[in-house]
Amino acid sequence: MTTYAKGLEGVIANQTALSNVDGKLGRLSYLGYHIDDLVHSCRYEEIVYLLHYGKLPNESELTTFMTGLRAERGLPEGVMDFLRTAPKDASPMDVLRTAVSMLSLYDKRAAIGDPDMEKDAAIALSICAKVPTIVAAYHRFRQGLELPELRDDMGEARHFLYLINGEPSTDVATRTLAVALILHADHGMNASTFAGRVTIATLSDMYSAVTSAIGALKGPLHGGANEGVIHMLEDIGEPSKVDAYIDDMLARKKKIMGIGHRVYKTLDPRAPHLRRLAVQLTEELGEPKWIQMSERIAELMREKKGLEANVDFYSATVYYSLGIPTDLFTPIFAIARTSGWTAQLLEQLRDNRLYRPQTLWVGPEELSPVPPMAER
């Protein structure tokens, strides 16, 4: 018997060993390691290794892995030309989606049909290394600036901040971004991961699947939510105006961005880490109103609707405090999630089955004759 579940809610479509999202307990783990422990004990590169190889690396493995990842940061000249000539007012997510798709034109390993797992694994890590360069290059070019020379003496978080700012970042900024990348790396069967797995399940190539995932992440109900949080805070303007704003939004049945989660029935386990960083950053910058507004919104939504803040709610304040432009928030989400997407795609290929759900027919039960043109 076929059961109808709108939006596939509650439907189990496959199995994974990568990330476990426990909505009832409000717990997230990667391959059996609690997210809290990973944040406190690991670098972002260790998380990428964990997702791709199924275990945490030792020192030698991590060194070799980071060396290989850094060697893949460069982009084909054709992609660089596109980034230079793309409209300066284009959405960075549109640019990222197009550039990732273009990468396949310059990679002869990108083939459709029966998977070559060794080649696909190499492509996956190459994409992980190149996505930050794409985001940073477009951001620099749209300002009329050149991309700084790529370096191989910096980790992923520090190198990205160096590329977009043109100068080395502080240790606090670097660690803050690294934590955000760890927290966003993978998250079960979310919309973008599902989109990517559906594409790769057809035995399309890795670039096509990641392009599909980026397209899904762009939406404001998924990755774009963190941009919506900052726009909301900017609309409110001052902590004293929060209560009236929230009351008005709720009266008009409008969505409060960054509040509530489709899976978590309690606090998003990623949110406290980013809240802590947001508090730290705003205190250092001497501009506490952003976190003050955020805290009041979270308090009101907990009292009035029984809803908790999610990871987007505080990541927006973190990125804003780091001086990152609002329209780069979702691309940074994509940078982190590329590690999870590609790991999920490889997992899909190891035990592949084409996704083919059915639809519930709600049209007429009886067939009608086609009327002649004159009678329509």
Secondary structure, DSSP 8 states (H G I E B T S, - for coil): -----GGGTT------SSEEEETTTTEEEETTEEHHHHHHH--HHHHHHHHHHSS---HHHHHHHHHHHHTT----HHHHHHHHHS-TTS-HHHHHHHHHHHHGGG-TT---SS--HHHHHHHHHHHHHHHHHHHHHHHHHHTT-------SSS-HHHHHHHHHHSS---HHHHHHHHHHHHHHS--SS-HHHHHHHHHHHTT--HHHHHHHHHHHHTSTTTTTHHHHHHHHHHHH-SGGGHHHHHHHHHHTT---TTB--SS-SS--TTHHHHHHHHHHHHHHHT-THHHHHHHHHHHHHHHHH---B-HHHHHHHHHHHTT--GGGHHHHHHHHHHHHHHHHHHHHHHT-----------S-SS------GGG-
